[in-house]
Amino acid sequence: MEKRLNITVEKCPQNHPCPAVKVCPVGALSQEGFSAPKIDREKCIRCGKCSAFCPKKALTLDVV
């Protein structure tokens, strides 16, 4: 089963530094200002740490 990290921008409050960006062990998430984080799919290892840390559950690790 393959997994894919997704972001639901509508759930992301976008008014603060994203706490999930800091927990990514490979630096696959980035944030410009207070916008929703961006995912670098080349770097993402689909570990799920960011989705577990996201307070609004905007980041999800889904089976595709």
N, CA, C, O and CB atoms as a CASP TS submission, in Angstrom:
PFRMAT TS
TARGET T0000
AUTHOR 0000-0000-0000
METHOD Language model
MODEL 1
PARENT N/A
ATOM      1  N   MET     1       0.829  -1.186   0.000  1.00  0.00           N
ATOM      2  CA  MET     1       0.000   0.000   0.000  1.00  0.00           C
ATOM      3  C   MET     1       0.871   1.246   0.000  1.00  0.00           C
ATOM      4  O   MET     1       1.757   1.403   0.840  1.00  0.00           O
ATOM      5  CB  MET     1      -0.942   0.000   1.204  1.00  0.00           C
ATOM      6  N   GLU     2       0.611   2.104  -0.928  1.00  0.00           N
ATOM      7  CA  GLU     2       1.335   3.364  -1.020  1.00  0.00           C
ATOM      8  C   GLU     2       0.606   4.440  -0.232  1.00  0.00           C
ATOM      9  O   GLU     2      -0.624   4.482  -0.216  1.00  0.00           O
ATOM     10  CB  GLU     2       1.506   3.792  -2.487  1.00  0.00           C
ATOM     11  N   LYS     3       1.368   5.308   0.419  1.00  0.00           N
ATOM     12  CA  LYS     3       0.784   6.423   1.172  1.00  0.00           C
ATOM     13  C   LYS     3       1.205   7.728   0.526  1.00  0.00           C
ATOM     14  O   LYS     3       2.249   7.812  -0.121  1.00  0.00           O
ATOM     15  CB  LYS     3       1.217   6.385   2.666  1.00  0.00           C
ATOM     16  N   ARG     4       0.372   8.750   0.712  1.00  0.00           N
ATOM     17  CA  ARG     4       0.655  10.069   0.157  1.00  0.00           C
ATOM     18  C   ARG     4       0.245  11.128   1.168  1.00  0.00           C
ATOM     19  O   ARG     4      -0.851  11.081   1.726  1.00  0.00           O
ATOM     20  CB  ARG     4      -0.083  10.279  -1.195  1.00  0.00           C
ATOM     21  N   LEU     5       1.135  12.079   1.395  1.00  0.00           N
ATOM     22  CA  LEU     5       0.837  13.190   2.292  1.00  0.00           C
ATOM     23  C   LEU     5       0.024  14.234   1.536  1.00  0.00           C
ATOM     24  O   LEU     5       0.396  14.642   0.436  1.00  0.00           O
ATOM     25  CB  LEU     5       2.142  13.813   2.866  1.00  0.00           C
ATOM     26  N   ASN     6      -1.068  14.656   2.121  1.00  0.00           N
ATOM     27  CA  ASN     6      -1.941  15.661   1.520  1.00  0.00           C
ATOM     28  C   ASN     6      -2.184  16.785   2.508  1.00  0.00           C
ATOM     29  O   ASN     6      -2.087  16.605   3.722  1.00  0.00           O
ATOM     30  CB  ASN     6      -3.277  15.037   1.075  1.00  0.00           C
ATOM     31  N   ILE     7      -2.502  17.949   1.962  1.00  0.00           N
ATOM     32  CA  ILE     7      -2.866  19.086   2.799  1.00  0.00           C
ATOM     33  C   ILE     7      -4.219  19.622   2.361  1.00  0.00           C
ATOM     34  O   ILE     7      -4.480  19.816   1.173  1.00  0.00           O
ATOM     35  CB  ILE     7      -1.789  20.195   2.728  1.00  0.00           C
ATOM     36  N   THR     8      -5.075  19.856   3.354  1.00  0.00           N
ATOM     37  CA  THR     8      -6.367  20.484   3.111  1.00  0.00           C
ATOM     38  C   THR     8      -6.216  21.932   3.556  1.00  0.00           C
ATOM     39  O   THR     8      -6.302  22.246   4.743  1.00  0.00           O
ATOM     40  CB  THR     8      -7.550  19.744   3.877  1.00  0.00           C
ATOM     41  N   VAL     9      -5.991  22.797   2.591  1.00  0.00           N
ATOM     42  CA  VAL     9      -5.685  24.201   2.881  1.00  0.00           C
ATOM     43  C   VAL     9      -6.815  24.864   3.661  1.00  0.00           C
ATOM     44  O   VAL     9      -6.559  25.737   4.491  1.00  0.00           O
ATOM     45  CB  VAL     9      -5.425  24.969   1.582  1.00  0.00           C
ATOM     46  N   GLU    10      -8.049  24.469   3.410  1.00  0.00           N
ATOM     47  CA  GLU    10      -9.198  25.065   4.095  1.00  0.00           C
ATOM     48  C   GLU    10      -9.160  24.818   5.606  1.00  0.00           C
ATOM     49  O   GLU    10      -9.721  25.603   6.371  1.00  0.00           O
ATOM     50  CB  GLU    10     -10.496  24.511   3.515  1.00  0.00           C
ATOM     51  N   LYS    11      -8.510  23.743   6.041  1.00  0.00           N
ATOM     52  CA  LYS    11      -8.421  23.433   7.474  1.00  0.00           C
ATOM     53  C   LYS    11      -7.251  24.141   8.152  1.00  0.00           C
ATOM     54  O   LYS    11      -7.212  24.248   9.378  1.00  0.00           O
ATOM     55  CB  LYS    11      -8.289  21.933   7.673  1.00  0.00           C
ATOM     56  N   CYS    12      -6.308  24.618   7.363  1.00  0.00           N
ATOM     57  CA  CYS    12      -5.109  25.248   7.898  1.00  0.00           C
ATOM     58  C   CYS    12      -5.413  26.701   8.250  1.00  0.00           C
ATOM     59  O   CYS    12      -5.827  27.465   7.378  1.00  0.00           O
ATOM     60  CB  CYS    12      -3.938  25.161   6.885  1.00  0.00           C
ATOM     61  N   PRO    13      -5.214  27.106   9.524  1.00  0.00           N
ATOM     62  CA  PRO    13      -5.551  28.468   9.924  1.00  0.00           C
ATOM     63  C   PRO    13      -4.682  29.538   9.274  1.00  0.00           C
ATOM     64  O   PRO    13      -5.124  30.679   9.141  1.00  0.00           O
ATOM     65  CB  PRO    13      -5.447  28.588  11.404  1.00  0.00           C
ATOM     66  N   GLN    14      -3.452  29.204   8.862  1.00  0.00           N
ATOM     67  CA  GLN    14      -2.562  30.114   8.153  1.00  0.00           C
ATOM     68  C   GLN    14      -2.371  31.451   8.852  1.00  0.00           C
ATOM     69  O   GLN    14      -2.299  32.485   8.187  1.00  0.00           O
ATOM     70  CB  GLN    14      -3.083  30.350   6.779  1.00  0.00           C
ATOM     71  N   ASN    15      -2.288  31.455  10.154  1.00  0.00           N
ATOM     72  CA  ASN    15      -2.067  32.707  10.876  1.00  0.00           C
ATOM     73  C   ASN    15      -0.933  32.582  11.888  1.00  0.00           C
ATOM     74  O   ASN    15      -0.822  33.386  12.813  1.00  0.00           O
ATOM     75  CB  ASN    15      -3.345  33.139  11.582  1.00  0.00           C
ATOM     76  N   HIS    16      -0.095  31.567  11.703  1.00  0.00           N
ATOM     77  CA  HIS    16       1.010  31.326  12.634  1.00  0.00           C
ATOM     78  C   HIS    16       2.035  30.421  11.960  1.00  0.00           C
ATOM     79  O   HIS    16       1.738  29.807  10.936  1.00  0.00           O
ATOM     80  CB  HIS    16       0.498  30.688  13.964  1.00  0.00           C
ATOM     81  N   PRO    17       3.230  30.333  12.521  1.00  0.00           N
ATOM     82  CA  PRO    17       4.187  29.357  11.991  1.00  0.00           C
ATOM     83  C   PRO    17       3.635  27.939  12.169  1.00  0.00           C
ATOM     84  O   PRO    17       3.163  27.584  13.249  1.00  0.00           O
ATOM     85  CB  PRO    17       5.568  29.498  12.698  1.00  0.00           C
ATOM     86  N   CYS    18       3.695  27.155  11.135  1.00  0.00           N
ATOM     87  CA  CYS    18       3.158  25.789  11.173  1.00  0.00           C
ATOM     88  C   CYS    18       4.051  24.903  12.049  1.00  0.00           C
ATOM     89  O   CYS    18       5.234  24.740  11.750  1.00  0.00           O
ATOM     90  CB  CYS    18       3.049  25.199   9.734  1.00  0.00           C
ATOM     91  N   PRO    19       3.501  24.330  13.124  1.00  0.00           N
ATOM     92  CA  PRO    19       4.316  23.484  14.003  1.00  0.00           C
ATOM     93  C   PRO    19       4.765  22.192  13.326  1.00  0.00           C
ATOM     94  O   PRO    19       5.787  21.622  13.709  1.00  0.00           O
ATOM     95  CB  PRO    19       3.540  23.151  15.261  1.00  0.00           C
ATOM     96  N   ALA    20       4.027  21.725  12.337  1.00  0.00           N
ATOM     97  CA  ALA    20       4.372  20.467  11.667  1.00  0.00           C
ATOM     98  C   ALA    20       5.642  20.599  10.828  1.00  0.00           C
ATOM     99  O   ALA    20       6.343  19.610  10.616  1.00  0.00           O
ATOM    100  CB  ALA    20       3.215  20.007  10.782  1.00  0.00           C
ATOM    101  N   VAL    21       5.946  21.800  10.350  1.00  0.00           N
ATOM    102  CA  VAL    21       7.145  22.016   9.539  1.00  0.00           C
ATOM    103  C   VAL    21       8.399  21.646  10.336  1.00  0.00           C
ATOM    104  O   VAL    21       9.342  21.071   9.791  1.00  0.00           O
ATOM    105  CB  VAL    21       7.223  23.488   9.065  1.00  0.00           C
ATOM    106  N   LYS    22       8.400  21.976  11.614  1.00  0.00           N
ATOM    107  CA  LYS    22       9.580  21.748  12.460  1.00  0.00           C
ATOM    108  C   LYS    22       9.817  20.281  12.799  1.00  0.00           C
ATOM    109  O   LYS    22      10.944  19.902  13.121  1.00  0.00           O
ATOM    110  CB  LYS    22       9.444  22.528  13.734  1.00  0.00           C
ATOM    111  N   VAL    23       8.786  19.452  12.733  1.00  0.00           N
ATOM    112  CA  VAL    23       8.963  18.044  13.129  1.00  0.00           C
ATOM    113  C   VAL    23       9.325  17.127  11.966  1.00  0.00           C
ATOM    114  O   VAL    23       9.652  15.959  12.182  1.00  0.00           O
ATOM    115  CB  VAL    23       7.703  17.537  13.780  1.00  0.00           C
ATOM    116  N   CYS    24       9.273  17.630  10.749  1.00  0.00           N
ATOM    117  CA  CYS    24       9.609  16.788   9.592  1.00  0.00           C
ATOM    118  C   CYS    24      11.089  16.428   9.642  1.00  0.00           C
ATOM    119  O   CYS    24      11.940  17.318   9.627  1.00  0.00           O
ATOM    120  CB  CYS    24       9.268  17.513   8.252  1.00  0.00           C
ATOM    121  N   PRO    25      11.409  15.136   9.701  1.00  0.00           N
ATOM    122  CA  PRO    25      12.809  14.728   9.843  1.00  0.00           C
ATOM    123  C   PRO    25      13.657  14.932   8.588  1.00  0.00           C
ATOM    124  O   PRO    25      14.885  14.901   8.663  1.00  0.00           O
ATOM    125  CB  PRO    25      12.866  13.294  10.234  1.00  0.00           C
ATOM    126  N   VAL    26      13.012  15.141   7.431  1.00  0.00           N
ATOM    127  CA  VAL    26      13.770  15.281   6.177  1.00  0.00           C
ATOM    128  C   VAL    26      13.589  16.648   5.521  1.00  0.00           C
ATOM    129  O   VAL    26      14.088  16.871   4.418  1.00  0.00           O
ATOM    130  CB  VAL    26      13.353  14.199   5.201  1.00  0.00           C
ATOM    131  N   GLY    27      12.890  17.554   6.175  1.00  0.00           N
ATOM    132  CA  GLY    27      12.702  18.898   5.624  1.00  0.00           C
ATOM    133  C   GLY    27      11.805  18.951   4.397  1.00  0.00           C
ATOM    134  O   GLY    27      12.009  19.779   3.509  1.00  0.00           O
ATOM    135  N   ALA    28      10.817  18.073   4.347  1.00  0.00           N
ATOM    136  CA  ALA    28       9.926  18.033   3.188  1.00  0.00           C
ATOM    137  C   ALA    28       8.819  19.084   3.242  1.00  0.00           C
ATOM    138  O   ALA    28       8.134  19.302   2.243  1.00  0.00           O
ATOM    139  CB  ALA    28       9.311  16.668   3.072  1.00  0.00           C
ATOM    140  N   LEU    29       8.634  19.726   4.372  1.00  0.00           N
ATOM    141  CA  LEU    29       7.627  20.776   4.498  1.00  0.00           C
ATOM    142  C   LEU    29       8.316  22.130   4.599  1.00  0.00           C
ATOM    143  O   LEU    29       9.349  22.276   5.251  1.00  0.00           O
ATOM    144  CB  LEU    29       6.720  20.531   5.731  1.00  0.00           C
ATOM    145  N   SER    30       7.723  23.105   3.943  1.00  0.00           N
ATOM    146  CA  SER    30       8.228  24.472   4.055  1.00  0.00           C
ATOM    147  C   SER    30       7.032  25.406   4.166  1.00  0.00           C
ATOM    148  O   SER    30       5.923  25.069   3.753  1.00  0.00           O
ATOM    149  CB  SER    30       9.134  24.854   2.833  1.00  0.00           C
ATOM    150  N   GLN    31       7.272  26.572   4.723  1.00  0.00           N
ATOM    151  CA  GLN    31       6.198  27.548   4.881  1.00  0.00           C
ATOM    152  C   GLN    31       6.745  28.923   4.566  1.00  0.00           C
ATOM    153  O   GLN    31       7.797  29.319   5.068  1.00  0.00           O
ATOM    154  CB  GLN    31       5.598  27.506   6.313  1.00  0.00           C
ATOM    155  N   GLU    32       6.026  29.641   3.736  1.00  0.00           N
ATOM    156  CA  GLU    32       6.394  31.004   3.379  1.00  0.00           C
ATOM    157  C   GLU    32       5.470  31.950   4.130  1.00  0.00           C
ATOM    158  O   GLU    32       4.260  31.953   3.902  1.00  0.00           O
ATOM    159  CB  GLU    32       6.309  31.236   1.833  1.00  0.00           C
ATOM    160  N   GLY    33       6.028  32.743   5.013  1.00  0.00           N
ATOM    161  CA  GLY    33       5.195  33.617   5.839  1.00  0.00           C
ATOM    162  C   GLY    33       4.266  32.777   6.699  1.00  0.00           C
ATOM    163  O   GLY    33       4.706  31.841   7.366  1.00  0.00           O
ATOM    164  N   PHE    34       2.994  33.107   6.686  1.00  0.00           N
ATOM    165  CA  PHE    34       1.996  32.322   7.420  1.00  0.00           C
ATOM    166  C   PHE    34       1.067  31.574   6.477  1.00  0.00           C
ATOM    167  O   PHE    34      -0.047  31.217   6.861  1.00  0.00           O
ATOM    168  CB  PHE    34       1.180  33.227   8.337  1.00  0.00           C
ATOM    169  N   SER    35       1.507  31.335   5.257  1.00  0.00           N
ATOM    170  CA  SER    35       0.689  30.581   4.315  1.00  0.00           C
ATOM    171  C   SER    35       0.670  29.106   4.702  1.00  0.00           C
ATOM    172  O   SER    35       1.421  28.676   5.577  1.00  0.00           O
ATOM    173  CB  SER    35       1.214  30.755   2.877  1.00  0.00           C
ATOM    174  N   ALA    36      -0.179  28.350   4.055  1.00  0.00           N
ATOM    175  CA  ALA    36      -0.233  26.909   4.299  1.00  0.00           C
ATOM    176  C   ALA    36       1.105  26.287   3.888  1.00  0.00           C
ATOM    177  O   ALA    36       1.724  26.746   2.928  1.00  0.00           O
ATOM    178  CB  ALA    36      -1.420  26.248   3.516  1.00  0.00           C
ATOM    179  N   PRO    37       1.556  25.260   4.594  1.00  0.00           N
ATOM    180  CA  PRO    37       2.835  24.654   4.230  1.00  0.00           C
ATOM    181  C   PRO    37       2.781  23.996   2.860  1.00  0.00           C
ATOM    182  O   PRO    37       1.722  23.587   2.385  1.00  0.00           O
ATOM    183  CB  PRO    37       3.246  23.632   5.274  1.00  0.00           C
ATOM    184  N   LYS    38       3.941  23.907   2.246  1.00  0.00           N
ATOM    185  CA  LYS    38       4.077  23.234   0.950  1.00  0.00           C
ATOM    186  C   LYS    38       4.843  21.935   1.177  1.00  0.00           C
ATOM    187  O   LYS    38       5.730  21.856   2.026  1.00  0.00           O
ATOM    188  CB  LYS    38       4.809  24.149  -0.106  1.00  0.00           C
ATOM    189  N   ILE    39       4.479  20.925   0.400  1.00  0.00           N
ATOM    190  CA  ILE    39       5.087  19.602   0.531  1.00  0.00           C
ATOM    191  C   ILE    39       6.047  19.371  -0.631  1.00  0.00           C
ATOM    192  O   ILE    39       5.669  19.521  -1.792  1.00  0.00           O
ATOM    193  CB  ILE    39       4.000  18.491   0.576  1.00  0.00           C
ATOM    194  N   ASP    40       7.284  19.008  -0.319  1.00  0.00           N
ATOM    195  CA  ASP    40       8.239  18.585  -1.338  1.00  0.00           C
ATOM    196  C   ASP    40       8.126  17.065  -1.416  1.00  0.00           C
ATOM    197  O   ASP    40       8.701  16.349  -0.595  1.00  0.00           O
ATOM    198  CB  ASP    40       9.726  19.055  -1.000  1.00  0.00           C
ATOM    199  N   ARG    41       7.398  16.587  -2.387  1.00  0.00           N
ATOM    200  CA  ARG    41       7.125  15.146  -2.496  1.00  0.00           C
ATOM    201  C   ARG    41       8.377  14.326  -2.802  1.00  0.00           C
ATOM    202  O   ARG    41       8.407  13.122  -2.547  1.00  0.00           O
ATOM    203  CB  ARG    41       6.087  14.899  -3.575  1.00  0.00           C
ATOM    204  N   GLU    42       9.408  14.970  -3.346  1.00  0.00           N
ATOM    205  CA  GLU    42      10.670  14.268  -3.603  1.00  0.00           C
ATOM    206  C   GLU    42      11.377  13.927  -2.285  1.00  0.00           C
ATOM    207  O   GLU    42      12.040  12.895  -2.182  1.00  0.00           O
ATOM    208  CB  GLU    42      11.595  15.130  -4.501  1.00  0.00           C
ATOM    209  N   LYS    43      11.233  14.793  -1.286  1.00  0.00           N
ATOM    210  CA  LYS    43      11.884  14.587   0.015  1.00  0.00           C
ATOM    211  C   LYS    43      11.027  13.781   0.986  1.00  0.00           C
ATOM    212  O   LYS    43      11.564  13.073   1.838  1.00  0.00           O
ATOM    213  CB  LYS    43      12.223  15.925   0.637  1.00  0.00           C
ATOM    214  N   CYS    44       9.710  13.878   0.870  1.00  0.00           N
ATOM    215  CA  CYS    44       8.796  13.267   1.838  1.00  0.00           C
ATOM    216  C   CYS    44       8.975  11.747   1.898  1.00  0.00           C
ATOM    217  O   CYS    44       8.936  11.063   0.875  1.00  0.00           O
ATOM    218  CB  CYS    44       7.344  13.608   1.483  1.00  0.00           C
ATOM    219  N   ILE    45       9.171  11.235   3.116  1.00  0.00           N
ATOM    220  CA  ILE    45       9.320   9.785   3.303  1.00  0.00           C
ATOM    221  C   ILE    45       8.033   9.160   3.847  1.00  0.00           C
ATOM    222  O   ILE    45       8.001   7.971   4.164  1.00  0.00           O
ATOM    223  CB  ILE    45      10.493   9.487   4.256  1.00  0.00           C
ATOM    224  N   ARG    46       6.990   9.956   3.952  1.00  0.00           N
ATOM    225  CA  ARG    46       5.650   9.505   4.371  1.00  0.00           C
ATOM    226  C   ARG    46       5.683   8.815   5.739  1.00  0.00           C
ATOM    227  O   ARG    46       5.098   7.749   5.932  1.00  0.00           O
ATOM    228  CB  ARG    46       5.062   8.546   3.321  1.00  0.00           C
ATOM    229  N   CYS    47       6.380   9.449   6.673  1.00  0.00           N
ATOM    230  CA  CYS    47       6.484   8.882   8.026  1.00  0.00           C
ATOM    231  C   CYS    47       5.260   9.208   8.888  1.00  0.00           C
ATOM    232  O   CYS    47       4.960   8.482   9.836  1.00  0.00           O
ATOM    233  CB  CYS    47       7.747   9.399   8.713  1.00  0.00           C
ATOM    234  N   GLY    48       4.552  10.302   8.564  1.00  0.00           N
ATOM    235  CA  GLY    48       3.345  10.657   9.295  1.00  0.00           C
ATOM    236  C   GLY    48       3.551  11.555  10.504  1.00  0.00           C
ATOM    237  O   GLY    48       2.584  11.910  11.178  1.00  0.00           O
ATOM    238  N   LYS    49       4.797  11.929  10.792  1.00  0.00           N
ATOM    239  CA  LYS    49       5.040  12.780  11.961  1.00  0.00           C
ATOM    240  C   LYS    49       4.318  14.111  11.845  1.00  0.00           C
ATOM    241  O   LYS    49       3.734  14.582  12.821  1.00  0.00           O
ATOM    242  CB  LYS    49       6.533  13.018  12.141  1.00  0.00           C
ATOM    243  N   CYS    50       4.348  14.722  10.674  1.00  0.00           N
ATOM    244  CA  CYS    50       3.715  16.035  10.505  1.00  0.00           C
ATOM    245  C   CYS    50       2.197  15.936  10.652  1.00  0.00           C
ATOM    246  O   CYS    50       1.572  16.814  11.247  1.00  0.00           O
ATOM    247  CB  CYS    50       4.072  16.630   9.133  1.00  0.00           C
ATOM    248  N   SER    51       1.611  14.882  10.118  1.00  0.00           N
ATOM    249  CA  SER    51       0.151  14.747  10.223  1.00  0.00           C
ATOM    250  C   SER    51      -0.276  14.494  11.667  1.00  0.00           C
ATOM    251  O   SER    51      -1.343  14.943  12.085  1.00  0.00           O
ATOM    252  CB  SER    51      -0.349  13.605   9.322  1.00  0.00           C
ATOM    253  N   ALA    52       0.541  13.787  12.421  1.00  0.00           N
ATOM    254  CA  ALA    52       0.228  13.564  13.832  1.00  0.00           C
ATOM    255  C   ALA    52       0.383  14.843  14.647  1.00  0.00           C
ATOM    256  O   ALA    52      -0.288  15.018  15.664  1.00  0.00           O
ATOM    257  CB  ALA    52       1.124  12.471  14.405  1.00  0.00           C
ATOM    258  N   PHE    53       1.266  15.737  14.203  1.00  0.00           N
ATOM    259  CA  PHE    53       1.565  16.960  14.940  1.00  0.00           C
ATOM    260  C   PHE    53       0.667  18.131  14.549  1.00  0.00           C
ATOM    261  O   PHE    53       0.588  19.112  15.287  1.00  0.00           O
ATOM    262  CB  PHE    53       3.002  17.340  14.727  1.00  0.00           C
ATOM    263  N   CYS    54      -0.007  18.049  13.407  1.00  0.00           N
ATOM    264  CA  CYS    54      -0.838  19.149  12.905  1.00  0.00           C
ATOM    265  C   CYS    54      -2.064  19.329  13.809  1.00  0.00           C
ATOM    266  O   CYS    54      -2.898  18.427  13.894  1.00  0.00           O
ATOM    267  CB  CYS    54      -1.279  18.881  11.432  1.00  0.00           C
ATOM    268  N   PRO    55      -2.185  20.484  14.488  1.00  0.00           N
ATOM    269  CA  PRO    55      -3.289  20.669  15.440  1.00  0.00           C
ATOM    270  C   PRO    55      -4.679  20.716  14.807  1.00  0.00           C
ATOM    271  O   PRO    55      -5.669  20.401  15.466  1.00  0.00           O
ATOM    272  CB  PRO    55      -3.071  21.927  16.204  1.00  0.00           C
ATOM    273  N   LYS    56      -4.758  21.105  13.542  1.00  0.00           N
ATOM    274  CA  LYS    56      -6.057  21.216  12.859  1.00  0.00           C
ATOM    275  C   LYS    56      -6.326  20.043  11.910  1.00  0.00           C
ATOM    276  O   LYS    56      -7.339  20.021  11.211  1.00  0.00           O
ATOM    277  CB  LYS    56      -6.120  22.525  12.079  1.00  0.00           C
ATOM    278  N   LYS    57      -5.416  19.079  11.896  1.00  0.00           N
ATOM    279  CA  LYS    57      -5.530  17.895  11.022  1.00  0.00           C
ATOM    280  C   LYS    57      -5.653  18.278   9.544  1.00  0.00           C
ATOM    281  O   LYS    57      -6.368  17.635   8.775  1.00  0.00           O
ATOM    282  CB  LYS    57      -6.742  17.051  11.436  1.00  0.00           C
ATOM    283  N   ALA    58      -4.934  19.345   9.169  1.00  0.00           N
ATOM    284  CA  ALA    58      -4.910  19.774   7.766  1.00  0.00           C
ATOM    285  C   ALA    58      -3.974  18.891   6.954  1.00  0.00           C
ATOM    286  O   ALA    58      -4.160  18.741   5.747  1.00  0.00           O
ATOM    287  CB  ALA    58      -4.475  21.249   7.654  1.00  0.00           C
ATOM    288  N   LEU    59      -2.972  18.304   7.601  1.00  0.00           N
ATOM    289  CA  LEU    59      -2.056  17.376   6.946  1.00  0.00           C
ATOM    290  C   LEU    59      -2.514  15.957   7.237  1.00  0.00           C
ATOM    291  O   LEU    59      -2.698  15.576   8.393  1.00  0.00           O
ATOM    292  CB  LEU    59      -0.588  17.596   7.423  1.00  0.00           C
ATOM    293  N   THR    60      -2.696  15.186   6.184  1.00  0.00           N
ATOM    294  CA  THR    60      -3.132  13.798   6.354  1.00  0.00           C
ATOM    295  C   THR    60      -2.265  12.875   5.510  1.00  0.00           C
ATOM    296  O   THR    60      -1.846  13.231   4.409  1.00  0.00           O
ATOM    297  CB  THR    60      -4.621  13.636   5.970  1.00  0.00           C
ATOM    298  N   LEU    61      -2.006  11.706   6.033  1.00  0.00           N
ATOM    299  CA  LEU    61      -1.264  10.680   5.314  1.00  0.00           C
ATOM    300  C   LEU    61      -2.305   9.654   4.858  1.00  0.00           C
ATOM    301  O   LEU    61      -2.839   8.892   5.664  1.00  0.00           O
ATOM    302  CB  LEU    61      -0.123  10.019   6.218  1.00  0.00           C
ATOM    303  N   ASP    62      -2.580   9.652   3.562  1.00  0.00           N
ATOM    304  CA  ASP    62      -3.662   8.827   3.018  1.00  0.00           C
ATOM    305  C   ASP    62      -3.110   7.682   2.186  1.00  0.00           C
ATOM    306  O   ASP    62      -2.075   7.813   1.533  1.00  0.00           O
ATOM    307  CB  ASP    62      -4.612   9.676   2.170  1.00  0.00           C
ATOM    308  N   VAL    63      -3.807   6.567   2.220  1.00  0.00           N
ATOM    309  CA  VAL    63      -3.469   5.418   1.391  1.00  0.00           C
ATOM    310  C   VAL    63      -4.037   5.665  -0.002  1.00  0.00           C
ATOM    311  O   VAL    63      -5.211   6.004  -0.155  1.00  0.00           O
ATOM    312  CB  VAL    63      -4.021   4.081   2.005  1.00  0.00           C
ATOM    313  N   VAL    64      -3.186   5.491  -1.017  1.00  0.00           N
ATOM    314  CA  VAL    64      -3.632   5.679  -2.410  1.00  0.00           C
ATOM    315  C   VAL    64      -3.638   4.385  -3.158  1.00  0.00           C
ATOM    316  O   VAL    64      -3.984   4.356  -4.338  1.00  0.00           O
ATOM    317  CB  VAL    64      -2.750   6.676  -3.134  1.00  0.00           C
TER
END
